[in-house]
């Protein structure tokens, strides 16, 4: 239906009560944890700081995809 494309809105992320990067940054959680830091996980991100992971208490988006 969507031509094989996936839309990832730039929803930003939250740290505590602070929303950061809305409209310019997008970070989406993966299901893979950092092996050395149990409170962190990998993510897919496009934004100003180009993080590849983050603490799991960061409020980042989750984009479910049906195979």
C-alpha positions in Angstrom: 0.0 0.0 0.0 2.8 2.4 0.8 5.2 1.4 -2.0 7.7 -0.2 0.4 8.4 3.1 2.1 8.6 3.9 5.8 7.8 7.3 7.2 9.9 8.3 10.3 8.7 11.7 11.7 11.2 13.9 13.4 9.5 13.6 16.8 12.6 14.5 18.9 13.2 12.8 22.2 12.5 13.5 25.9 14.9 13.6 28.8 12.9 14.0 32.0 10.2 16.5 31.2 12.2 18.2 28.5 11.4 17.6 24.8 14.4 18.1 22.6 14.8 18.2 18.8 11.1 18.0 17.9 10.8 18.8 14.2 14.5 18.3 13.4 15.7 15.1 15.2 14.3 11.6 15.2 15.4 8.7 17.3 13.8 5.3 17.3 14.6 2.5 19.7 15.9 -0.8 18.4 15.3 -4.1 20.3 19.1 -4.5 20.9 20.6 -3.6 24.2 24.2 -2.3 24.6 26.0 -5.4 25.9 28.3 -3.4 28.2 25.7 -0.9 29.5 22.5 -2.6 30.6 20.7 0.7 31.0 21.3 1.6 27.3 20.1 0.4 24.0 20.9 1.0 20.3 18.7 3.3 18.2 18.2 4.5 14.7 18.7 8.2 14.7 18.9 11.2 12.4 19.6 14.5 14.1 22.0 17.1 15.4 24.0 14.9 17.7 23.9 11.7 15.6 23.7 9.4 18.7 23.7 5.6 18.0 22.2 4.7 21.3 21.0 6.1 24.6 19.8 5.4 28.1 16.6 3.5 28.1 14.9 6.1 30.2 15.2 8.6 27.4 11.8 9.1 25.8 12.4 8.0 22.2 9.9 6.9 19.6 9.0 3.3 18.7 7.9 2.6 15.1 6.1 -0.8 14.9 6.3 -2.4 11.4 4.3 -5.4 10.3 6.2 -7.8 8.1 
